[in-house]
């Protein structure tokens, strides 16, 4: 799988597990933004900033899924490339 395919698969998985995923443009002359997980009115959102690299956005999604959807993912089949991104870092 390409990084773009992994990113899309993780974003879809996050939505399926109840995380809201928002993709926003970056670098509009304002203070630098970065992809992150935040709570908005009680809901967990993953905000993905377009100016971040695909790898940075993948890392944010993987961290969010490990922290907030771990048990829901354990018994679920996932493509090996996606599963590898969900493994805790060593």
N, C-alpha and C positions, 0 to 999 in steps of 0.2 A: 504494500500500500504506500502511496505517496504521502508526504506530510499533509497536503491539502485534504486527502481522503480521510486520514486519521483525525484531523481537526473536525471535519464534518461529522464523522461517526461519533466522536466524543461530544460534540454539541448536541446531536440528536439524542444520545444517551442521557445527557444531563437534563434535557427537556422531559424525556420519558420518566425520569426519576424525581421530577418535581422542581428542578432548578430552572429558573428563568434565564435564558441566554439572550443577551443583547449585543449586537455588533454595532459599533459606533466608529465614525471616521476619526482619524487622529490628526494631530499637527495642523490645527486651524489658527495658528498664531497665538494660542493661549498657553497657559502653563502646560508643560508636558503631562500627558495622561499615560496611564499604564493599565493594562488588563488586570482585573482583580475580581474578587468575590466580595459582595457587599449585601447588606440587608436593607430592603426598601419596603417600608410599611409592613414589616413582619415576614416578608418573603425573601428567600435567598436568590440573588441575581448573580450571574457571571457576566461581567462586562468585558467584551473583547474589543480592544482598540486596534483598528486597522493598521496603524503605524508600527505596532509591535510585530516582530517576526512570527512566522507560523509556529516555530518551536516555543517561543514565549507564550503564545496563546494556547498551545497544546499543554504546556506545563501548568498554566492556570486552571484549565479545565480538568486536568488529571488530579491536581490537588483538591479541587472542589469536590470531585466525585469520590476520591478516597475519604475525605473528611465528612461528607454529608450523605453519601449513597452507598458506602462500602458494603453493608449487609445485603442490599438489594442486588448487588452485582456478583456476589460470590457464586450463586447457583446458576447464573445466566451464562449462556454461551456467547462469547465475543470473539471476533477474529483475533488471531494471535498477536498481530501488530498493535491492536487496540489494547488487548489485555496486558501486553508488555509495558505500555505507557501508564497503566494503572498500578503496577507493582510499586511498592514503596521504594524510594531511593536508598541506596546503600551508603 
